[in-house]
Amino acid sequence: MQIHNFYSDALLSIRTLFDKIIFRPNFIKYYSFNIANRTFELSQRDYKPNRELPAAVIMLQTDRYNFGERPANIQNLTIENINQIPVLHDPKTDRTIYIQEEHIVIPIIINVNCESQFQAKEVEFQIKRFLPLTKYIQLYSFTSFLHIDPNLLLRIDMDFTKRSITNLFTRLNKNLGRAEYCFSMFYRPLVQLTSIDTNISTSNQSNYSVNVSIELSNQCPMYIIYDVPKRTIEKINVEFASFGYEPISENPMRPLFGNLSSNKMSKMNLLIPEFEDFNLTTMTHNDKTYKSFEIKFDPEDFVIKKSMTFNFLDIHNKIQRIEPTLIDEDINTVKFLVEENFYNNHLNASITNPVVVQFVEQT
């Protein structure tokens, strides 16, 4: 089974570490990654020949296994492995899909380009303030969303079209224009600062760089395991053609599961990292400014019904109930209209902090 590039999640998590922990929000003006394609490097709506500073260039290096690869992870052994994590569960049939992980160390080099010597020294000071040199420390967490083949779910009778499957999410595949399914994994990596150096040798440089070397000690997905119709272990392979659009989240996604009464079920949990992909527009009425957006699916992927209600897990990990302005079953579309202040405070999603729209149906 192929998933998206997990390493892109590890690189994106550095953005969460910097923006939420080490520096004040928006201190780093621009991020660039060495394993990205052009769509990941540059926002389609933000083409600029020059970038504001400070700007961070984040580069992935060769990873290694933390404890040496264990035989239970590299061979399809029939011996029971207790280090398996349940990731998808069908409450009605009590069927579960597990993931097997291996602990790895991911070396990352970060170059932070600054506009002055003092700004470079500030960057150095803040990083050393939170990351002691050569010491592993647990500072932040993030949620990764790993692809799952819908045919696999149906094959083991996890019918997501009829039942609510715990921890199942949907996101838009921009490359194909279709919905795809994934499950969430919550990670709390250990971070070690291995070296840091500031280049301020002369006063007439065009920019001043801080060269940082860190290591992340974190789990990496290796196998998917399920027992229906027989015990099966599937290898997880990285699909290198699919990366650049897959979000991670600062939220653990826990409020989504358990917030519904017994007579309601979640038909879909849709990840939205950018509302611009959903026809986001701004309008003014009676001296108030509003944001409108619409969610549309191919009927083969999902059918929107007028009986549905909609919960939004906002950027602060809070559930917001929003009434739609229109549900058009003929074109399979639902439209929303919210005040601009509400949108900016609760729905201003990003690739590291997406909003989740929960489609709820009465049972």
Buried (B, 14 or more C-beta within 10 A) or exposed (E): BEBBBBBBBBBBBBBBBBBBEBBEEEBBEBBBBEBBEEEBEBEEEEEEEEEEBBBBBBBBEEBEBBEEBBEBBEEEEEEEBEEBBEBBBBEEEEBBBBBBBBBBBBBBBBBBBBBBBEBBBBBBEBBBEBBEEEEBEEBBBBBBBBBBBBEBBEEBEBEBEEBBBBBBBBBBBBEEEEBBBBBBBBBEBBBBBBEBEBBBEEEEBEBBBBBBBBBBBBBBBBBBBBEBEEEBBBEBEBEEEBBBBBBBBBBBBEBBBEBBEEEBBBBBBBBBBBBBBBEBEEEEEEEEEBBBBBBBBEEEBBEBEEEBBBBBBBBEBEEBEBEBEEBBEEEBBBBBBBEBEBBEEBBEBBBBBBBBBBBBBEE
